[in-house]
Amino acid sequence: MPTSRSFASPSAMNRRLFLTATGALSLGAALSACGGDSGGSSASAKPVGQADIDKAMKTPTELTFWTWVPNIAKEVALFEKKYPAVKVKIVNAGQGTPQYTKLRTALKAGSGAPDMVQIEYQAIPTFTITDSLLDLRPYGASALKGQFVDWTWGQVSGSDGEVWAIPQDTGPMGMLYRQDIFHEHGIEVPKTWDEFAAAARKLHKADPDVYLTNLAANQPAAWHGLQWQAGAKPYVTSGDDITISVDDAVSRKLGAYWGELAKEGVIGVEPDFTDSWYAALNKGKYATWITAAWGPVFLSGSAKSTAGKWRAAPLPQWDTAKPSSGNWGGSTTAVIRSAKNPIAAAVFAQFLNTDPASAKMFATEQFFFPATKALLTDAAFVGDTPTFYGGQKVNQVFADISSTVNSSFQWPPFLDQAATDWTETVGKSLADRTDTVRALGTWQSRLTTYAKDQGFTVKGS
């Protein structure tokens, strides 16, 4: 589950979704249509031909795959059935930050790194900056672009067109709300953030034991998602140059908005994914949860006593004429440059996330929210009507939201530091109900100092 340092969405249990994966581009066709380079310099790489692909996939090979996904052996078995010469050893090296720490250690040591690795979108720059990931263009990845939601492809692509990973799942952000509490207090589903603030004040005044929402003071992932929705560009990296703008005008607008609601005491700020937070959701302390597409199924297993009372809606908007959302969570499959059989590793990364049976399995076994357009338009998937949400087509709500996620948002190459500094500055200001706008300036200063110490040329907001 998410922590203050990890942006991973929580593992889900007792989930129920029904979907049928539709056809995907054949890997043979995709691999034959490749172009670009395999590593750092685009001038040095050549497309991999079909004869080389065929040879690689018939050469006895054992690949090592680091992943935290439960029961992923079922998807891997599909790959091994199609390519029996290639065996995949699955290793759970931890989820999120623990895995990345081990990976950095192995890369630095020059031994012990996997061939393929599960990696979240926001962690990709951390490893591309060290030239650790294989550019998948020569292996056909570019031909897969059209299968995925546009913004996800932007998350796995480099500034020169490199393809650093293949999308697997996503977390477009929306709002889950208690319809019964809204009805009891005459609250309409807020379409704007101004309406949301007014509803927060109205609800808490009417019932001091109930808050419209909780903005967790330990959750930098949610804050980044809200920045994303608002159109902020907190990190823009080009080589060794980085622009850090975590306290620009957009971010200060967010800081003033949420900081004021926190200081007024009309929203909660307790840590999320704790026993007290789960209890609060079950007893109706919070009337909404600002979450991601994995949230609906997670909530149905964590707040069972509230079944039938929740509904889903898009996030309130800053500009209703330009609907927008951010993303929280989701991951990819990347290939390490030192992979012993890079062709087989690249084929695996693509197969795992585009093969129809494998993609369907991720949605029905692990209940990941899809990254592919095929699944997000599949009638069975978007037409599902879970009773926990009163028969609402919740998947359709989040599928529609996914199309509004901005494609230009970037992550820094030092995400762990950004998350730690946020928690100790902005998060602390929310928890203490103090000046969040001032805390943004402190966050900016700390990140700027850190980036310079790491050798970056830093520009600020």
One Martini backbone bead per residue (centre of mass of N, CA, C, O) as a GRO file, in nm:
protein
  461
    1MET     BB    1   0.102   0.030   0.009
    2PRO     BB    2   0.101   0.340   0.063
    3THR     BB    3   0.347   0.576   0.137
    4SER     BB    4   0.546   0.848   0.195
    5ARG     BB    5   0.764   0.705  -0.028
    6SER     BB    6   0.537   0.563  -0.192
    7PHE     BB    7   0.341   0.534  -0.512
    8ALA     BB    8   0.198   0.281  -0.467
    9SER     BB    9  -0.053   0.090  -0.504
   10PRO     BB   10  -0.253  -0.108  -0.352
   11SER     BB   11  -0.322  -0.404  -0.283
   12ALA     BB   12  -0.573  -0.633  -0.390
   13MET     BB   13  -0.880  -0.756  -0.248
   14ASN     BB   14  -1.174  -0.878  -0.323
   15ARG     BB   15  -1.218  -0.850  -0.630
   16ARG     BB   16  -1.453  -0.723  -0.898
   17LEU     BB   17  -1.422  -0.805  -1.240
   18PHE     BB   18  -1.533  -0.760  -1.588
   19LEU     BB   19  -1.343  -0.881  -1.871
   20THR     BB   20  -1.238  -0.848  -2.223
   21ALA     BB   21  -0.990  -0.900  -2.420
   22THR     BB   22  -0.863  -0.771  -2.698
   23GLY     BB   23  -0.689  -0.730  -2.955
   24ALA     BB   24  -0.346  -0.745  -3.044
   25LEU     BB   25  -0.062  -0.673  -3.160
   26SER     BB   26   0.162  -0.843  -3.305
   27LEU     BB   27   0.481  -0.911  -3.216
   28GLY     BB   28   0.600  -0.965  -3.487
   29ALA     BB   29   0.510  -0.699  -3.619
   30ALA     BB   30   0.635  -0.511  -3.411
   31LEU     BB   31   0.936  -0.612  -3.433
   32SER     BB   32   0.957  -0.545  -3.746
   33ALA     BB   33   0.878  -0.219  -3.682
   34CYS     BB   34   1.145  -0.118  -3.595
   35GLY     BB   35   1.329   0.155  -3.424
   36GLY     BB   36   1.643   0.272  -3.329
   37ASP     BB   37   1.764   0.222  -2.999
   38SER     BB   38   1.920   0.044  -2.710
   39GLY     BB   39   2.021   0.311  -2.556
   40GLY     BB   40   2.175   0.606  -2.547
   41SER     BB   41   2.254   0.617  -2.858
   42SER     BB   42   2.087   0.667  -3.157
   43ALA     BB   43   2.341   0.616  -3.354
   44SER     BB   44   2.409   0.300  -3.250
   45ALA     BB   45   2.138   0.183  -3.347
   46LYS     BB   46   1.948  -0.106  -3.452
   47PRO     BB   47   1.734  -0.287  -3.587
   48VAL     BB   48   1.562  -0.579  -3.527
   49GLY     BB   49   1.539  -0.866  -3.677
   50GLN     BB   50   1.353  -1.148  -3.728
   51ALA     BB   51   1.586  -1.351  -3.718
   52ASP     BB   52   1.689  -1.262  -3.437
   53ILE     BB   53   1.432  -1.314  -3.287
   54ASP     BB   54   1.398  -1.614  -3.344
   55LYS     BB   55   1.667  -1.699  -3.222
   56ALA     BB   56   1.628  -1.588  -2.933
   57MET     BB   57   1.349  -1.754  -2.879
   58LYS     BB   58   1.528  -2.044  -2.921
   59THR     BB   59   1.717  -1.974  -2.692
   60PRO     BB   60   1.834  -2.087  -2.415
   61THR     BB   61   1.681  -1.910  -2.133
   62GLU     BB   62   1.732  -1.713  -1.832
   63LEU     BB   63   1.517  -1.492  -1.670
   64THR     BB   64   1.497  -1.204  -1.460
   65PHE     BB   65   1.212  -1.099  -1.248
   66TRP     BB   66   1.116  -0.805  -1.095
   67THR     BB   67   0.828  -0.840  -0.870
   68TRP     BB   68   0.517  -0.757  -0.675
   69VAL     BB   69   0.314  -0.921  -0.821
   70PRO     BB   70   0.060  -1.116  -0.761
   71ASN     BB   71   0.046  -1.408  -0.938
   72ILE     BB   72   0.234  -1.370  -1.209
   73ALA     BB   73   0.285  -1.663  -1.304
   74LYS     BB   74   0.042  -1.677  -1.497
   75GLU     BB   75   0.150  -1.481  -1.712
   76VAL     BB   76   0.428  -1.613  -1.754
   77ALA     BB   77   0.318  -1.884  -1.863
   78LEU     BB   78   0.226  -1.772  -2.134
   79PHE     BB   79   0.506  -1.705  -2.239
   80GLU     BB   80   0.637  -1.990  -2.206
   81LYS     BB   81   0.443  -2.129  -2.403
   82LYS     BB   82   0.533  -1.960  -2.656
   83TYR     BB   83   0.849  -1.963  -2.521
   84PRO     BB   84   1.008  -2.246  -2.418
   85ALA     BB   85   1.319  -2.148  -2.412
   86VAL     BB   86   1.206  -1.937  -2.204
   87LYS     BB   87   1.288  -1.854  -1.876
   88VAL     BB   88   1.126  -1.727  -1.572
   89LYS     BB   89   1.244  -1.559  -1.292
   90ILE     BB   90   1.082  -1.488  -0.993
   91VAL     BB   91   1.125  -1.177  -0.801
   92ASN     BB   92   1.076  -1.049  -0.473
   93ALA     BB   93   1.229  -0.723  -0.389
   94GLY     BB   94   0.988  -0.555  -0.348
   95GLN     BB   95   0.808  -0.247  -0.301
   96GLY     BB   96   0.932  -0.008  -0.461
   97THR     BB   97   1.173   0.131  -0.286
   98PRO     BB   98   1.311  -0.137  -0.197
   99GLN     BB   99   1.368  -0.229  -0.486
  100TYR     BB  100   1.530   0.019  -0.586
  101THR     BB  101   1.760  -0.009  -0.386
  102LYS     BB  102   1.854  -0.287  -0.485
  103LEU     BB  103   1.901  -0.205  -0.778
  104ARG     BB  104   2.118   0.012  -0.731
  105THR     BB  105   2.317  -0.177  -0.596
  106ALA     BB  106   2.352  -0.375  -0.836
  107LEU     BB  107   2.442  -0.167  -1.047
  108LYS     BB  108   2.693  -0.067  -0.893
  109ALA     BB  109   2.824  -0.361  -0.873
  110GLY     BB  110   2.763  -0.527  -1.157
  111SER     BB  111   2.558  -0.726  -0.997
  112GLY     BB  112   2.226  -0.878  -0.960
  113ALA     BB  113   2.057  -0.790  -1.181
  114PRO     BB  114   1.800  -0.787  -1.367
  115ASP     BB  115   1.636  -0.803  -1.672
  116MET     BB  116   1.360  -0.738  -1.537
  117VAL     BB  117   1.125  -0.466  -1.424
  118GLN     BB  118   0.932  -0.328  -1.194
  119ILE     BB  119   0.795   0.006  -1.271
  120GLU     BB  120   0.720   0.310  -1.199
  121TYR     BB  121   0.669   0.593  -1.356
  122GLN     BB  122   0.822   0.787  -1.142
  123ALA     BB  123   1.100   0.599  -1.157
  124ILE     BB  124   1.231   0.616  -1.436
  125PRO     BB  125   1.432   0.865  -1.412
  126THR     BB  126   1.618   0.728  -1.197
  127PHE     BB  127   1.731   0.522  -1.440
  128THR     BB  128   1.793   0.702  -1.690
  129ILE     BB  129   2.015   0.887  -1.563
  130THR     BB  130   2.200   0.603  -1.541
  131ASP     BB  131   2.164   0.419  -1.792
  132SER     BB  132   1.978   0.136  -1.713
  133LEU     BB  133   1.788   0.135  -1.958
  134LEU     BB  134   1.627  -0.005  -2.223
  135ASP     BB  135   1.575   0.066  -2.542
  136LEU     BB  136   1.277  -0.055  -2.718
  137ARG     BB  137   1.270   0.021  -3.021
  138PRO     BB  138   1.438  -0.212  -3.169
  139TYR     BB  139   1.193  -0.421  -3.050
  140GLY     BB  140   0.897  -0.266  -3.128
  141ALA     BB  141   0.755  -0.054  -2.932
  142SER     BB  142   0.646   0.176  -3.118
  143ALA     BB  143   0.405  -0.004  -3.237
  144LEU     BB  144   0.238   0.015  -2.946
  145LYS     BB  145   0.132   0.303  -2.883
  146GLY     BB  146  -0.180   0.281  -2.981
  147GLN     BB  147  -0.272   0.087  -2.732
  148PHE     BB  148  -0.226   0.335  -2.549
  149VAL     BB  149  -0.263   0.568  -2.348
  150ASP     BB  150  -0.118   0.857  -2.412
  151TRP     BB  151  -0.001   0.935  -2.126
  152THR     BB  152   0.158   0.671  -2.080
  153TRP     BB  153   0.362   0.706  -2.311
  154GLY     BB  154   0.484   0.963  -2.193
  155GLN     BB  155   0.598   0.817  -1.930
  156VAL     BB  156   0.796   0.605  -2.117
  157SER     BB  157   0.928   0.849  -2.258
  158GLY     BB  158   1.169   1.023  -2.414
  159SER     BB  159   1.301   1.315  -2.550
  160ASP     BB  160   1.411   1.117  -2.809
  161GLY     BB  161   1.192   0.861  -2.813
  162GLU     BB  162   1.223   0.674  -2.607
  163VAL     BB  163   1.162   0.336  -2.472
  164TRP     BB  164   1.161   0.233  -2.127
  165ALA     BB  165   0.862   0.107  -2.128
  166ILE     BB  166   0.568  -0.088  -2.041
  167PRO     BB  167   0.261  -0.056  -1.984
  168GLN     BB  168   0.016  -0.180  -1.730
  169ASP     BB  169  -0.093   0.045  -1.523
  170THR     BB  170  -0.329   0.267  -1.349
  171GLY     BB  171  -0.430   0.610  -1.173
  172PRO     BB  172  -0.672   0.776  -1.221
  173MET     BB  173  -0.832   1.054  -1.083
  174GLY     BB  174  -1.089   1.065  -0.830
  175MET     BB  175  -1.423   1.044  -0.671
  176LEU     BB  176  -1.538   0.923  -0.373
  177TYR     BB  177  -1.884   0.897  -0.247
  178ARG     BB  178  -2.139   0.961  -0.012
  179GLN     BB  179  -2.461   0.960  -0.092
  180ASP     BB  180  -2.603   0.969   0.186
  181ILE     BB  181  -2.460   1.222   0.299
  182PHE     BB  182  -2.532   1.415   0.077
  183HIS     BB  183  -2.842   1.386   0.105
  184GLU     BB  184  -2.871   1.465   0.405
  185HIS     BB  185  -2.713   1.765   0.335
  186GLY     BB  186  -2.760   1.880   0.044
  187ILE     BB  187  -2.529   1.764  -0.155
  188GLU     BB  188  -2.363   1.821  -0.431
  189VAL     BB  189  -2.172   1.730  -0.673
  190PRO     BB  190  -1.874   1.861  -0.722
  191LYS     BB  191  -1.740   2.046  -1.003
  192THR     BB  192  -1.574   2.230  -0.814
  193TRP     BB  193  -1.353   2.354  -0.580
  194ASP     BB  194  -1.544   2.563  -0.464
  195GLU     BB  195  -1.774   2.363  -0.403
  196PHE     BB  196  -1.608   2.184  -0.220
  197ALA     BB  197  -1.546   2.392   0.002
  198ALA     BB  198  -1.839   2.458   0.070
  199ALA     BB  199  -1.913   2.166   0.152
  200ALA     BB  200  -1.709   2.136   0.382
  201ARG     BB  201  -1.829   2.359   0.561
  202LYS     BB  202  -2.120   2.261   0.575
  203LEU     BB  203  -2.080   1.976   0.692
  204HIS     BB  204  -1.910   2.044   0.951
  205LYS     BB  205  -2.124   2.230   1.074
  206ALA     BB  206  -2.354   2.013   1.088
  207ASP     BB  207  -2.106   1.786   1.145
  208PRO     BB  208  -1.822   1.759   1.340
  209ASP     BB  209  -1.775   1.432   1.271
  210VAL     BB  210  -1.766   1.537   0.968
  211TYR     BB  211  -1.592   1.503   0.655
  212LEU     BB  212  -1.543   1.542   0.328
  213THR     BB  213  -1.225   1.494   0.377
  214ASN     BB  214  -0.887   1.349   0.329
  215LEU     BB  215  -0.555   1.492   0.354
  216ALA     BB  216  -0.280   1.332   0.360
  217ALA     BB  217   0.030   1.402   0.532
  218ASN     BB  218   0.175   1.116   0.394
  219GLN     BB  219   0.090   1.193   0.065
  220PRO     BB  220   0.264   1.277  -0.215
  221ALA     BB  221   0.104   1.142  -0.443
  222ALA     BB  222  -0.156   1.308  -0.424
  223TRP     BB  223  -0.027   1.584  -0.464
  224HIS     BB  224   0.087   1.530  -0.746
  225GLY     BB  225  -0.191   1.474  -0.871
  226LEU     BB  226  -0.300   1.763  -0.816
  227GLN     BB  227  -0.088   1.906  -0.979
  228TRP     BB  228  -0.148   1.768  -1.243
  229GLN     BB  229  -0.441   1.866  -1.272
  230ALA     BB  230  -0.361   2.186  -1.250
  231GLY     BB  231  -0.082   2.212  -1.442
  232ALA     BB  232   0.172   2.143  -1.325
  233LYS     BB  233   0.556   2.177  -1.341
  234PRO     BB  234   0.778   2.071  -1.114
  235TYR     BB  235   0.938   1.891  -1.344
  236VAL     BB  236   1.220   1.968  -1.567
  237THR     BB  237   1.417   1.761  -1.777
  238SER     BB  238   1.761   1.817  -1.927
  239GLY     BB  239   1.968   1.623  -1.846
  240ASP     BB  240   2.146   1.830  -1.613
  241ASP     BB  241   1.878   1.985  -1.628
  242ILE     BB  242   1.659   2.152  -1.381
  243THR     BB  243   1.322   2.232  -1.311
  244ILE     BB  244   1.198   2.374  -1.010
  245SER     BB  245   0.820   2.398  -0.934
  246VAL     BB  246   0.669   2.359  -0.629
  247ASP     BB  247   0.611   2.704  -0.602
  248ASP     BB  248   0.428   2.792  -0.800
  249ALA     BB  249   0.132   2.924  -0.882
  250VAL     BB  250  -0.020   2.654  -0.883
  251SER     BB  251   0.088   2.543  -0.612
  252ARG     BB  252  -0.008   2.786  -0.441
  253LYS     BB  253  -0.301   2.739  -0.492
  254LEU     BB  254  -0.308   2.468  -0.351
  255GLY     BB  255  -0.192   2.556  -0.079
  256ALA     BB  256  -0.415   2.761  -0.010
  257TYR     BB  257  -0.655   2.574  -0.028
  258TRP     BB  258  -0.571   2.335   0.166
  259GLY     BB  259  -0.460   2.501   0.401
  260GLU     BB  260  -0.727   2.640   0.477
  261LEU     BB  261  -0.897   2.386   0.531
  262ALA     BB  262  -0.713   2.285   0.754
  263LYS     BB  263  -0.719   2.534   0.945
  264GLU     BB  264  -1.038   2.520   0.976
  265GLY     BB  265  -1.117   2.201   1.014
  266VAL     BB  266  -1.286   2.068   0.742
  267ILE     BB  267  -1.050   1.863   0.721
  268GLY     BB  268  -0.861   1.595   0.699
  269VAL     BB  269  -0.496   1.477   0.802
  270GLU     BB  270  -0.460   1.186   0.819
  271PRO     BB  271  -0.319   0.909   0.784
  272ASP     BB  272  -0.300   0.664   0.553
  273PHE     BB  273  -0.328   0.330   0.579
  274THR     BB  274  -0.468   0.289   0.860
  275ASP     BB  275  -0.662   0.190   1.110
  276SER     BB  276  -0.806   0.467   1.153
  277TRP     BB  277  -0.878   0.513   0.856
  278TYR     BB  278  -1.050   0.266   0.811
  279ALA     BB  279  -1.252   0.332   1.037
  280ALA     BB  280  -1.348   0.602   0.917
  281LEU     BB  281  -1.475   0.484   0.659
  282ASN     BB  282  -1.678   0.290   0.808
  283LYS     BB  283  -1.817   0.535   0.998
  284GLY     BB  284  -1.835   0.820   0.827
  285LYS     BB  285  -1.612   1.056   0.849
  286TYR     BB  286  -1.593   1.035   0.529
  287ALA     BB  287  -1.745   1.151   0.220
  288THR     BB  288  -1.458   1.127   0.081
  289TRP     BB  289  -1.226   0.999  -0.182
  290ILE     BB  290  -0.924   1.089  -0.303
  291THR     BB  291  -0.839   0.898  -0.587
  292ALA     BB  292  -0.805   0.609  -0.776
  293ALA     BB  293  -0.880   0.343  -0.988
  294TRP     BB  294  -0.807   0.143  -0.741
  295GLY     BB  295  -1.008   0.237  -0.512
  296PRO     BB  296  -1.285   0.092  -0.544
  297VAL     BB  297  -1.182  -0.197  -0.476
  298PHE     BB  298  -1.035  -0.137  -0.217
  299LEU     BB  299  -1.283  -0.027  -0.060
  300SER     BB  300  -1.465  -0.285  -0.081
  301GLY     BB  301  -1.250  -0.437   0.122
  302SER     BB  302  -1.227  -0.193   0.363
  303ALA     BB  303  -1.564  -0.098   0.360
  304LYS     BB  304  -1.808  -0.310   0.396
  305SER     BB  305  -2.023  -0.147   0.577
  306THR     BB  306  -2.072   0.059   0.304
  307ALA     BB  307  -2.239  -0.084   0.117
  308GLY     BB  308  -2.406   0.111  -0.141
  309LYS     BB  309  -2.301   0.428  -0.064
  310TRP     BB  310  -2.120   0.455  -0.308
  311ARG     BB  311  -1.960   0.679  -0.545
  312ALA     BB  312  -1.858   0.813  -0.865
  313ALA     BB  313  -1.625   1.081  -0.969
  314PRO     BB  314  -1.489   1.336  -1.071
  315LEU     BB  315  -1.298   1.574  -1.025
  316PRO     BB  316  -1.279   1.863  -0.946
  317GLN     BB  317  -1.254   2.184  -1.105
  318TRP     BB  318  -1.083   2.467  -1.225
  319ASP     BB  319  -1.185   2.403  -1.537
  320THR     BB  320  -1.471   2.306  -1.698
  321ALA     BB  321  -1.368   2.350  -2.002
  322LYS     BB  322  -1.101   2.168  -1.889
  323PRO     BB  323  -1.081   1.868  -1.834
  324SER     BB  324  -0.900   1.721  -1.549
  325SER     BB  325  -0.624   1.501  -1.453
  326GLY     BB  326  -0.455   1.275  -1.259
  327ASN     BB  327  -0.200   1.054  -1.127
  328TRP     BB  328  -0.208   0.740  -0.914
  329GLY     BB  329  -0.012   0.517  -1.018
  330GLY     BB  330   0.137   0.257  -1.153
  331SER     BB  331   0.299   0.042  -1.405
  332THR     BB  332   0.587  -0.137  -1.543
  333THR     BB  333   0.804  -0.276  -1.800
  334ALA     BB  334   1.150  -0.325  -1.778
  335VAL     BB  335   1.486  -0.311  -1.915
  336ILE     BB  336   1.798  -0.402  -1.859
  337ARG     BB  337   2.096  -0.344  -2.020
  338SER     BB  338   2.230  -0.627  -1.898
  339ALA     BB  339   2.081  -0.820  -2.046
  340LYS     BB  340   2.149  -1.136  -2.172
  341ASN     BB  341   1.862  -1.118  -2.350
  342PRO     BB  342   1.724  -0.851  -2.491
  343ILE     BB  343   1.513  -0.966  -2.677
  344ALA     BB  344   1.359  -1.145  -2.478
  345ALA     BB  345   1.303  -0.919  -2.274
  346ALA     BB  346   1.142  -0.737  -2.470
  347VAL     BB  347   0.926  -0.941  -2.541
  348PHE     BB  348   0.820  -0.977  -2.258
  349ALA     BB  349   0.728  -0.686  -2.196
  350GLN     BB  350   0.520  -0.686  -2.430
  351PHE     BB  351   0.355  -0.938  -2.381
  352LEU     BB  352   0.256  -0.891  -2.087
  353ASN     BB  353   0.089  -0.603  -2.194
  354THR     BB  354  -0.060  -0.721  -2.488
  355ASP     BB  355  -0.161  -0.978  -2.439
  356PRO     BB  356  -0.481  -1.067  -2.404
  357ALA     BB  357  -0.458  -1.276  -2.171
  358SER     BB  358  -0.272  -1.112  -1.987
  359ALA     BB  359  -0.440  -0.853  -1.962
  360LYS     BB  360  -0.688  -0.993  -1.843
  361MET     BB  361  -0.548  -1.107  -1.593
  362PHE     BB  362  -0.474  -0.841  -1.455
  363ALA     BB  363  -0.783  -0.760  -1.425
  364THR     BB  364  -0.885  -1.047  -1.280
  365GLU     BB  365  -0.648  -1.108  -1.068
  366GLN     BB  366  -0.523  -0.805  -0.983
  367PHE     BB  367  -0.699  -0.552  -1.059
  368PHE     BB  368  -0.604  -0.368  -1.276
  369PHE     BB  369  -0.584  -0.070  -1.430
  370PRO     BB  370  -0.587   0.004  -1.743
  371ALA     BB  371  -0.373   0.106  -2.038
  372THR     BB  372  -0.560   0.008  -2.255
  373LYS     BB  373  -0.791   0.082  -2.493
  374ALA     BB  374  -0.938  -0.186  -2.517
  375LEU     BB  375  -1.024  -0.210  -2.214
  376LEU     BB  376  -1.152   0.090  -2.191
  377THR     BB  377  -1.378  -0.023  -2.430
  378ASP     BB  378  -1.491  -0.258  -2.291
  379ALA     BB  379  -1.805  -0.358  -2.224
  380ALA     BB  380  -1.759  -0.537  -1.971
  381PHE     BB  381  -1.590  -0.337  -1.811
  382VAL     BB  382  -1.762  -0.062  -1.826
  383GLY     BB  383  -2.044  -0.234  -1.751
  384ASP     BB  384  -1.993  -0.268  -1.471
  385THR     BB  385  -2.214  -0.330  -1.158
  386PRO     BB  386  -2.143  -0.274  -0.856
  387THR     BB  387  -2.299  -0.297  -0.547
  388PHE     BB  388  -2.118  -0.107  -0.378
  389TYR     BB  389  -2.218   0.125  -0.614
  390GLY     BB  390  -2.526   0.081  -0.688
  391GLY     BB  391  -2.464   0.001  -1.005
  392GLN     BB  392  -2.239   0.158  -1.101
  393LYS     BB  393  -2.018   0.260  -1.367
  394VAL     BB  394  -1.708   0.290  -1.260
  395ASN     BB  395  -1.520   0.221  -1.495
  396GLN     BB  396  -1.630   0.442  -1.679
  397VAL     BB  397  -1.550   0.682  -1.515
  398PHE     BB  398  -1.235   0.618  -1.526
  399ALA     BB  399  -1.207   0.597  -1.830
  400ASP     BB  400  -1.284   0.892  -1.882
  401ILE     BB  401  -1.064   1.017  -1.707
  402SER     BB  402  -0.812   0.908  -1.857
  403SER     BB  403  -0.858   1.111  -2.109
  404THR     BB  404  -0.771   1.376  -1.905
  405VAL     BB  405  -0.480   1.320  -1.884
  406ASN     BB  406  -0.191   1.466  -1.881
  407SER     BB  407   0.111   1.429  -2.088
  408SER     BB  408   0.343   1.646  -1.949
  409PHE     BB  409   0.417   1.509  -1.700
  410GLN     BB  410   0.692   1.508  -1.467
  411TRP     BB  411   0.977   1.354  -1.323
  412PRO     BB  412   1.221   1.307  -1.107
  413PRO     BB  413   1.554   1.167  -1.040
  414PHE     BB  414   1.454   1.222  -0.708
  415LEU     BB  415   1.191   1.107  -0.561
  416ASP     BB  416   1.255   1.036  -0.268
  417GLN     BB  417   1.332   1.324  -0.189
  418ALA     BB  418   1.067   1.463  -0.264
  419ALA     BB  419   0.893   1.298  -0.064
  420THR     BB  420   1.039   1.363   0.196
  421ASP     BB  421   1.021   1.676   0.177
  422TRP     BB  422   0.719   1.695   0.170
  423THR     BB  423   0.652   1.562   0.443
  424GLU     BB  424   0.845   1.781   0.607
  425THR     BB  425   0.658   2.024   0.496
  426VAL     BB  426   0.372   2.008   0.367
  427GLY     BB  427   0.263   1.779   0.540
  428LYS     BB  428   0.318   1.922   0.811
  429SER     BB  429   0.133   2.167   0.761
  430LEU     BB  430  -0.124   1.999   0.757
  431ALA     BB  431  -0.099   1.858   1.032
  432ASP     BB  432  -0.055   2.154   1.184
  433ARG     BB  433  -0.214   2.385   1.051
  434THR     BB  434  -0.042   2.569   0.862
  435ASP     BB  435   0.171   2.712   0.624
  436THR     BB  436   0.170   2.588   0.307
  437VAL     BB  437   0.303   2.799   0.127
  438ARG     BB  438   0.565   2.815   0.286
  439ALA     BB  439   0.633   2.512   0.257
  440LEU     BB  440   0.687   2.520  -0.045
  441GLY     BB  441   0.946   2.690  -0.024
  442THR     BB  442   1.103   2.481   0.139
  443TRP     BB  443   1.088   2.257  -0.065
  444GLN     BB  444   1.232   2.407  -0.290
  445SER     BB  445   1.498   2.454  -0.138
  446ARG     BB  446   1.571   2.159  -0.077
  447LEU     BB  447   1.571   2.054  -0.369
  448THR     BB  448   1.778   2.247  -0.484
  449THR     BB  449   2.012   2.163  -0.306
  450TYR     BB  450   2.015   1.867  -0.381
  451ALA     BB  451   2.055   1.893  -0.688
  452LYS     BB  452   2.324   2.044  -0.674
  453ASP     BB  453   2.473   1.818  -0.512
  454GLN     BB  454   2.420   1.617  -0.775
  455GLY     BB  455   2.497   1.817  -1.041
  456PHE     BB  456   2.279   2.009  -1.107
  457THR     BB  457   2.114   2.236  -1.306
  458VAL     BB  458   1.921   2.496  -1.157
  459LYS     BB  459   1.586   2.586  -1.186
  460GLY     BB  460   1.330   2.816  -1.100
  461SER     BB  461   1.015   2.970  -1.017
   0.00000   0.00000   0.00000
